[in-house]
Amino acid sequence: MATRAQPSRSRSATRRRPAARKTRPAARRGGSRIKWDRVGRVALTLVLVAVLYSYFGPSINFVKTYTGTTAAKAKLHVLLKENRRLHNRIQSADHPLVVAREARAQGMVAEGETPVVVHGDLGG
């Protein structure tokens, strides 16, 4: 068989190579040094902790307010009871027996009575 000679290409027909570009560093054969799944988990954990911390202060204030309110209610009931007792005492102050008892406690004598003062020791 006859061999065919390949025609030689002329200079104008030869392809030109493009200009050399800046080369990138070769990709690493192993895994990436940064483990992005771990970074994501840590970031998510930090965000969760920050959110929980933001609820921590108001929760403490709520508990303090609740205990303060409970103590104030107990004090209110004590004061209401004392108020009722004093109100009843004021209402009964106009009664003649109460007036006489209070007058005697202050050292007063009723009309027609003779005051007597005892000096000295009464014991034997």
Phi and psi restraints in degrees (value plus and minus 20) as a CYANA .aco file:
   2 ALA   PHI    -108.9   -68.9
   2 ALA   PSI     119.7   159.7
   3 THR   PHI    -114.3   -74.3
   3 THR   PSI     121.4   161.4
   4 ARG   PHI    -117.2   -77.2
   4 ARG   PSI     112.7   152.7
   5 ALA   PHI    -107.6   -67.6
   5 ALA   PSI     115.0   155.0
   6 GLN   PHI     -98.4   -58.4
   6 GLN   PSI     115.2   155.2
   7 PRO   PHI     -89.7   -49.7
   7 PRO   PSI     118.7   158.7
   8 SER   PHI     -97.1   -57.1
   8 SER   PSI     122.3   162.3
   9 ARG   PHI    -102.5   -62.5
   9 ARG   PSI     124.7   164.7
  10 SER   PHI    -103.2   -63.2
  10 SER   PSI     146.3   186.3
  11 ARG   PHI     -81.2   -41.2
  11 ARG   PSI     -57.2   -17.2
  12 SER   PHI     -90.5   -50.5
  12 SER   PSI     -47.5    -7.5
  13 ALA   PHI    -103.3   -63.3
  13 ALA   PSI     -31.7     8.3
  14 THR   PHI     -93.8   -53.8
  14 THR   PSI     116.6   156.6
  15 ARG   PHI     -95.1   -55.1
  15 ARG   PSI     123.2   163.2
  16 ARG   PHI    -116.3   -76.3
  16 ARG   PSI     123.7   163.7
  17 ARG   PHI    -101.0   -61.0
  17 ARG   PSI     124.7   164.7
  18 PRO   PHI     -90.1   -50.1
  18 PRO   PSI     142.3   182.3
  19 ALA   PHI     -83.1   -43.1
  19 ALA   PSI     128.4   168.4
  20 ALA   PHI     -87.5   -47.5
  20 ALA   PSI     112.3   152.3
  21 ARG   PHI    -115.5   -75.5
  21 ARG   PSI     143.2   183.2
  22 LYS   PHI     -86.7   -46.7
  22 LYS   PSI     112.4   152.4
  23 THR   PHI    -105.5   -65.5
  23 THR   PSI     121.2   161.2
  24 ARG   PHI    -104.4   -64.4
  24 ARG   PSI     133.6   173.6
  25 PRO   PHI     -85.8   -45.8
  25 PRO   PSI     126.9   166.9
  26 ALA   PHI     -84.8   -44.8
  26 ALA   PSI     124.9   164.9
  27 ALA   PHI     -86.3   -46.3
  27 ALA   PSI     124.1   164.1
  28 ARG   PHI     -91.4   -51.4
  28 ARG   PSI     124.9   164.9
  29 ARG   PHI     -96.0   -56.0
  29 ARG   PSI     -55.7   -15.7
  30 GLY   PHI    -103.9   -63.9
  30 GLY   PSI    -193.8  -153.8
  31 GLY   PHI     -90.6   -50.6
  31 GLY   PSI     147.6   187.6
  32 SER   PHI     -87.2   -47.2
  32 SER   PSI     127.9   167.9
  33 ARG   PHI     -89.1   -49.1
  33 ARG   PSI     -51.1   -11.1
  34 ILE   PHI    -109.9   -69.9
  34 ILE   PSI     104.0   144.0
  35 LYS   PHI    -115.2   -75.2
  35 LYS   PSI      77.6   117.6
  36 TRP   PHI     -86.8   -46.8
  36 TRP   PSI     -49.6    -9.6
  37 ASP   PHI     -86.5   -46.5
  37 ASP   PSI     -58.0   -18.0
  38 ARG   PHI     -88.4   -48.4
  38 ARG   PSI     -61.4   -21.4
  39 VAL   PHI     -80.6   -40.6
  39 VAL   PSI     -61.6   -21.6
  40 GLY   PHI     -83.6   -43.6
  40 GLY   PSI     -62.9   -22.9
  41 ARG   PHI     -84.4   -44.4
  41 ARG   PSI     -61.8   -21.8
  42 VAL   PHI     -84.9   -44.9
  42 VAL   PSI     -63.3   -23.3
  43 ALA   PHI     -82.9   -42.9
  43 ALA   PSI     -62.8   -22.8
  44 LEU   PHI     -83.5   -43.5
  44 LEU   PSI     -60.2   -20.2
  45 THR   PHI     -83.4   -43.4
  45 THR   PSI     -62.4   -22.4
  46 LEU   PHI     -84.4   -44.4
  46 LEU   PSI     -59.6   -19.6
  47 VAL   PHI     -84.9   -44.9
  47 VAL   PSI     -61.9   -21.9
  48 LEU   PHI     -82.3   -42.3
  48 LEU   PSI     -63.0   -23.0
  49 VAL   PHI     -83.2   -43.2
  49 VAL   PSI     -61.0   -21.0
  50 ALA   PHI     -83.2   -43.2
  50 ALA   PSI     -60.5   -20.5
  51 VAL   PHI     -86.3   -46.3
  51 VAL   PSI     -63.9   -23.9
  52 LEU   PHI     -83.2   -43.2
  52 LEU   PSI     -59.4   -19.4
  53 TYR   PHI     -84.3   -44.3
  53 TYR   PSI     -55.2   -15.2
  54 SER   PHI     -87.6   -47.6
  54 SER   PSI     -44.2    -4.2
  55 TYR   PHI    -106.9   -66.9
  55 TYR   PSI     -34.2     5.8
  56 PHE   PHI     -86.7   -46.7
  56 PHE   PSI     -68.4   -28.4
  57 GLY   PHI     -81.1   -41.1
  57 GLY   PSI     -72.5   -32.5
  58 PRO   PHI     -80.6   -40.6
  58 PRO   PSI     -51.9   -11.9
  59 SER   PHI     -85.3   -45.3
  59 SER   PSI     -62.4   -22.4
  60 ILE   PHI     -82.9   -42.9
  60 ILE   PSI     -62.8   -22.8
  61 ASN   PHI     -82.6   -42.6
  61 ASN   PSI     -57.6   -17.6
  62 PHE   PHI     -83.3   -43.3
  62 PHE   PSI     -65.0   -25.0
  63 VAL   PHI     -84.3   -44.3
  63 VAL   PSI     -62.9   -22.9
  64 LYS   PHI     -82.1   -42.1
  64 LYS   PSI     -62.3   -22.3
  65 THR   PHI     -84.4   -44.4
  65 THR   PSI     -61.9   -21.9
  66 TYR   PHI     -83.2   -43.2
  66 TYR   PSI     -66.2   -26.2
  67 THR   PHI     -87.4   -47.4
  67 THR   PSI     -57.3   -17.3
  68 GLY   PHI     -84.2   -44.2
  68 GLY   PSI     -59.8   -19.8
  69 THR   PHI     -85.6   -45.6
  69 THR   PSI     -60.9   -20.9
  70 THR   PHI     -82.5   -42.5
  70 THR   PSI     -63.9   -23.9
  71 ALA   PHI     -85.5   -45.5
  71 ALA   PSI     -59.3   -19.3
  72 ALA   PHI     -85.7   -45.7
  72 ALA   PSI     -57.5   -17.5
  73 LYS   PHI     -84.8   -44.8
  73 LYS   PSI     -60.9   -20.9
  74 ALA   PHI     -83.6   -43.6
  74 ALA   PSI     -62.6   -22.6
  75 LYS   PHI     -85.4   -45.4
  75 LYS   PSI     -57.4   -17.4
  76 LEU   PHI     -80.9   -40.9
  76 LEU   PSI     -63.4   -23.4
  77 HIS   PHI     -84.8   -44.8
  77 HIS   PSI     -58.7   -18.7
  78 VAL   PHI     -83.8   -43.8
  78 VAL   PSI     -64.3   -24.3
  79 LEU   PHI     -88.4   -48.4
  79 LEU   PSI     -55.8   -15.8
  80 LEU   PHI     -85.2   -45.2
  80 LEU   PSI     -58.8   -18.8
  81 LYS   PHI     -84.3   -44.3
  81 LYS   PSI     -64.1   -24.1
  82 GLU   PHI     -85.2   -45.2
  82 GLU   PSI     -56.9   -16.9
  83 ASN   PHI     -83.7   -43.7
  83 ASN   PSI     -63.1   -23.1
  84 ARG   PHI     -81.7   -41.7
  84 ARG   PSI     -62.1   -22.1
  85 ARG   PHI     -82.1   -42.1
  85 ARG   PSI     -65.4   -25.4
  86 LEU   PHI     -87.7   -47.7
  86 LEU   PSI     -56.8   -16.8
  87 HIS   PHI     -83.8   -43.8
  87 HIS   PSI     -63.0   -23.0
  88 ASN   PHI     -82.8   -42.8
  88 ASN   PSI     -57.6   -17.6
  89 ARG   PHI     -85.7   -45.7
  89 ARG   PSI     -58.5   -18.5
  90 ILE   PHI     -86.6   -46.6
  90 ILE   PSI     -61.8   -21.8
  91 GLN   PHI     -83.7   -43.7
  91 GLN   PSI     -54.3   -14.3
  92 SER   PHI    -108.9   -68.9
  92 SER   PSI     -21.8    18.2
  93 ALA   PHI     -87.0   -47.0
  93 ALA   PSI     -44.4    -4.4
  94 ASP   PHI    -101.7   -61.7
  94 ASP   PSI     -27.3    12.7
  95 HIS   PHI     -89.9   -49.9
  95 HIS   PSI     116.9   156.9
  96 PRO   PHI     -81.0   -41.0
  96 PRO   PSI     -56.8   -16.8
  97 LEU   PHI     -86.1   -46.1
  97 LEU   PSI     -57.8   -17.8
  98 VAL   PHI     -87.8   -47.8
  98 VAL   PSI     -61.5   -21.5
  99 VAL   PHI     -82.8   -42.8
  99 VAL   PSI     -63.3   -23.3
 100 ALA   PHI     -85.2   -45.2
 100 ALA   PSI     -62.8   -22.8
 101 ARG   PHI     -83.1   -43.1
 101 ARG   PSI     -62.3   -22.3
 102 GLU   PHI     -87.7   -47.7
 102 GLU   PSI     -56.7   -16.7
 103 ALA   PHI     -85.4   -45.4
 103 ALA   PSI     -63.7   -23.7
 104 ARG   PHI     -85.0   -45.0
 104 ARG   PSI     -55.6   -15.6
 105 ALA   PHI     -84.0   -44.0
 105 ALA   PSI     -46.9    -6.9
 106 GLN   PHI    -112.0   -72.0
 106 GLN   PSI     -18.3    21.7
 107 GLY   PHI      72.8   112.8
 107 GLY   PSI      -4.7    35.3
 108 MET   PHI    -106.9   -66.9
 108 MET   PSI     137.6   177.6
 109 VAL   PHI    -142.0  -102.0
 109 VAL   PSI     121.0   161.0
 110 ALA   PHI     -95.2   -55.2
 110 ALA   PSI     143.8   183.8
 111 GLU   PHI     -83.1   -43.1
 111 GLU   PSI     115.3   155.3
 112 GLY   PHI      68.4   108.4
 112 GLY   PSI     -26.4    13.6
 113 GLU   PHI    -113.7   -73.7
 113 GLU   PSI     132.5   172.5
 114 THR   PHI    -122.2   -82.2
 114 THR   PSI     104.8   144.8
 115 PRO   PHI     -93.7   -53.7
 115 PRO   PSI     117.7   157.7
 116 VAL   PHI    -146.7  -106.7
 116 VAL   PSI     112.5   152.5
 117 VAL   PHI    -137.7   -97.7
 117 VAL   PSI     108.0   148.0
 118 VAL   PHI    -127.9   -87.9
 118 VAL   PSI     106.0   146.0
 119 HIS   PHI    -130.4   -90.4
 119 HIS   PSI     127.9   167.9
 120 GLY   PHI      78.1   118.1
 120 GLY   PSI    -193.7  -153.7
 121 ASP   PHI    -111.1   -71.1
 121 ASP   PSI     110.9   150.9
 122 LEU   PHI    -112.1   -72.1
 122 LEU   PSI     -33.6     6.4
 123 GLY   PHI     -94.4   -54.4
 123 GLY   PSI     139.7   179.7
